[in-house]
Amino acid sequence: MKTKPIIAIIGRPNVGKSTLFNRLIRSKKSIIDSTPGVTRDIISGDFKLNDIDITLYDTGGITDEGDILNPVVQQKTLEALNLADMIIFLVEAANPLPVEQEFIKIVRKSNKTALLVMNKSDSPEKDVFSYDFLKFGIGEPIPISASHNRNIDLLHEALYDTIKSISIQLDNDTNIDKNLIKIAIVGKPNVGKSSLLNRLTNSTRSIVSPIPGTTRDVVDETMSYGENRLTFLDTAGIRRKSKVHEDIEYYSVNRSIKSIEEADITMLVIDYKDKVTDQDKKITDQIVKNGKGLILLLSKSDLF
């Protein structure tokens, strides 16, 4: 049974979903970049509204364009919609796009409570764009600026009132995370980290693809094991600094290193055919330096 209500932020690419996600959870967990389609998996974080603990989802942008992974990303967004108790449908202070109007039909059919929020309304002059979104049929949008913290207090009030009005059956065990153990799954790109997380948690939480660098943000999933709760952290592949040339990968690697620091135990995944490389040794150094427990795994051994 769930312990917290779930809110999913959904919207097209580059409307500021990750910026709003980070603002609400008060942490730079999601990678923010001007490149469309940075977020791929469902990213989760927790925050508190008055007396209510909430789990928040950041999702990939709804679009009919993008790279080869786009269909999987869209499926993950629909998965977040189904899992959530309520939706923040995020739009930009500009004219609505056809893809938004099509997806809002899916939101309405889901019978999930949706809050329409208009981002990038940096000044009162831009609030006038809110009238363009009334045709969505889910109420008047709340104009905000996630990057400038404008009207976030109004959003907090609306979220709180909406959550309070929704009847959600929750487990009230306040000690639910008392025996929580964090386990970071780390390694070079394309060694099977996401496949391992999905197998361990018996889920499809992480997108699995033969394309190196598919995972960008840290994807976490929690499961019960005996009296303990285990949170597995699927991380982006860690390459040598000399091979990292894009900002997105730089941020991804930094979050992977931070996951080692935050974890209780690390699983270092090594591709069986590659044996142990210098990069594996450098990752091991990070684990040892931080005093973390280490489990060494040789993946893809079935291929040899």
N, C-alpha and C positions, 0 to 999 in steps of 0.2 A: 504494500500500500504506500502511496505517496506521502511524504512528510511535509511538502510545501506545494502551494499552487504554482503552476507553470504559466509564464507569459512568453510568447514567441514574437519577436520583431520580424516582420515580413515586409518586403518592398522591392522595387526594382534596383538594379545596380547603381551605386554612387549617390543614393539619397541620404546616406549617413547612418545606416543601421549599426555599423560597428562603432561609430563615434557615440551614438546614443547608448548602445550596450555598455561601453566603457564608462560613460558618464553615470549611468544608473548603478552599476556595481562598484563604481569608484575605484577602478583598477584598469590598467592598460593591458587587458587580456587579449582582446581581438586586435589583429593587425589592421592598421589604418593606412591606406594608400590610395592615390588618385586612380590607379589602374583598376578598371572594372573587373569584377569577378574574383577579387582576392579571397573572400570567404567562400569556402566550399562545403565543409562539414558543418554540422550543428555544433556551435560553441555554447557552452553553458556556464553560468555564473550565478552567484547568490547575492541578494541584497535584502535589506530590511526596510519596510514601510511602516512606521509607527510600531504596532504590535504584531505585524505579519511578516514572517520570513518567506521570501519568494525566490523561485528559481527562474532565471531569465535565459532565453535562447536567442542567439544571434544566428542568422541564416544566410545562405547564398541568395544573390539577387534573382528575382523572377524575371526571366527574359526568354525570348525565342532565338537569341543569338548566342555567340560564345564559342568556346573551343570544344574538343571532342568529349570533354567531361561534363558538358552542360546538362545533358539529359539526367545524369546521375545527381548533379547538384540540384536540379529542379525536383527530383524525387525526394531528396533530403528535405527540401523546403516543405513539401507536402507532408512528409513524415512529422516535421515539427508542428505543422498546423494540426495534425491529428492528435499529437501528444499534449498540446497546450490546452489550458483551461480558458485562456483568453488571448486575443491577438492585438498587438500594436501594428496597425497597417500604416507604414511610414511612407509619406510622399514628400516631394520637393515643392517649394513655393514657386511653382511654374504651372504650365498647362498640363493636365492629365494626359498620359500616353495610353494608347489602345491596350497594351499588355497589362496595364494596371486595371483597366475597366474589365478585362476578361478575368483576371485573377480575383477581383473583388466578388465576382459571381460565385467562384469556388468557395470563398470565405463565407458568403451568405448561405450557401447550400450546406456548409459544415455545421451550421447552427451554433457556432462558437461566438461568444461575445467579442466584438471587435471595437477597438478605439482608434479613430482616425486621427493621425498626428502629422502635421505639416512642418517639416524641418527646413532649415536654411532660411527661416524667417528672421533675419538678423535685426530687423527694425520694424516698428509698427507699420511703416509704409508697405511692407510686403505682406501684411496680414490680409490685404484685400484679395490675394490669390485664393484664400480659403473658400470663397464662394464658388470657384470652379469645381470644387470637389463635392459639393452638395449632391450632385447627381449620382454619387456612389451609393447613396441610400443608407449610410450607416452613421448618420449624424454629422454635426458640424465639426470640422477638424480643429485641433488645438494647435495654434501656431507656436513653434519653438525654434530655438537654435541650440542644437546639442553642443556644438563647438564653442559657443559663446555663453552657454548656460542661461539663455533667455527663456523664461517661462517654464523652466524645469520644475519649479515649485507647483505650478498649475497642473503639470503632468502628474506629479506625485499625488496631488489631491484626487485627480480623476482616476488614477490607477487604484488608489486606496478605496475610494467609494465603489468602484466597479467590482473589485475583488470581494469586498464585504457583502455585496449584493448577490454574489454567485455562491450557490450552495455546493461546496467541495468537500468530499469525504477524505479526511486526512488522518494519518497516524500521529497522535499527539505525544508520542514518546520523546521527551526532551533529551534523552540520553542516546538518541539514535546514532550519533556520530562519536560517542564516547570511545569506542574501540575502532576508530577509523584508521586504516593503514593506507598510505599513498605509495603506489608502485609506478615508477616511470619506465616506459619502454623506449629505449634509446638505441641509436646506431646510425650507420650511414644510410643514404637514400636507397630505397628499393630493396631492402633486405627482408621485408615481410613484417614490419612492425604493426601495420594496420590489420593485416590478416590475423596476427596473433591476438590483438585486442578483441577483434570480433569473435575469435574462437574461444577465448577465455571467458568472455561475457555472454556467449551464445546470442549474439546480436549482429546487426549490420551497422553498428554505430559509426565506424570509420569508412570512408570511401576507399575501396581497394582498386588499384589500377597498376598496370605495368609501367606507367609513365613515372619516372623519378621525380620527386618533388610534389607529388599529389597532395600530401598532407602539408598544410602551412601553419595553421594554428594548433594549439594543444587541444586534443579531443579527449575528454574524460568520460568514464562510465563507472558507476558504482554497483557493486553486487555484494550480497551477504555470503559469508562463509563461516559456518559455525557461529560463534559468538562475536565474530569480527565483521566489519564492513570494509571491503577492499575497493579503493578507487584506483583504476588503471588510467595512466596518462599516456596517450599515443602522441608521439612528438614528431616533428619534422626531421628529416635526415640531416645529419651533421657532416658537412664536407669541410675540407681544408679551407682556411680563410682566403688563400690565394685563388681558389676556384669560385668564390662567392662574389659576384659582380652586380647582382640586382638587389635593390633595397628590400624587396619582399623576402627574399631568401635570407638576407642579413637579419631581419627581424625574426624570421622563423627560427633560425639557428640560436639566436639569443634567448628565445622562449624555451627552446629545448634545453639549453644549459641551465636556465632558471628552474626548469622542472626537476633537474637533478638535485638542485639545491633544496627544493621544497619537498622532495620525496623522502620516504623512509627507506625504501628499497628500490634498486634499479635493476632492470633486465637489459643487458647489453646483447643485442641481436646481431649476429655475424653471419653473412652468407657463407654457406658451407664451401662453395667452390673457391671463394676468395681467401679462405683461411684467415689468419690474423694479420691485419695490415697496420701500417704506422698510424693511420687515422683511428683505428680501433684502440690502439695503445693510448692515443691522446685523449680519447673519450674516457677510457679507463682511469687515466690520471685525474680527470675532472671528478669522477666518482669517488676515487680514493681520497682526493684532496678535501672533498666535502664530507668525508667520513660516512658514506652511505653503504648499506649492504649491497652486495653485487651477486647477481645470478647471470651466468654466461650461457647463452643459447646459440646453437648452430642451426640456422634455418635452412629450409629447402634441401635437407639431407635426403629426401625421397627421390631427388633427381639424380643421385649418384649411387 
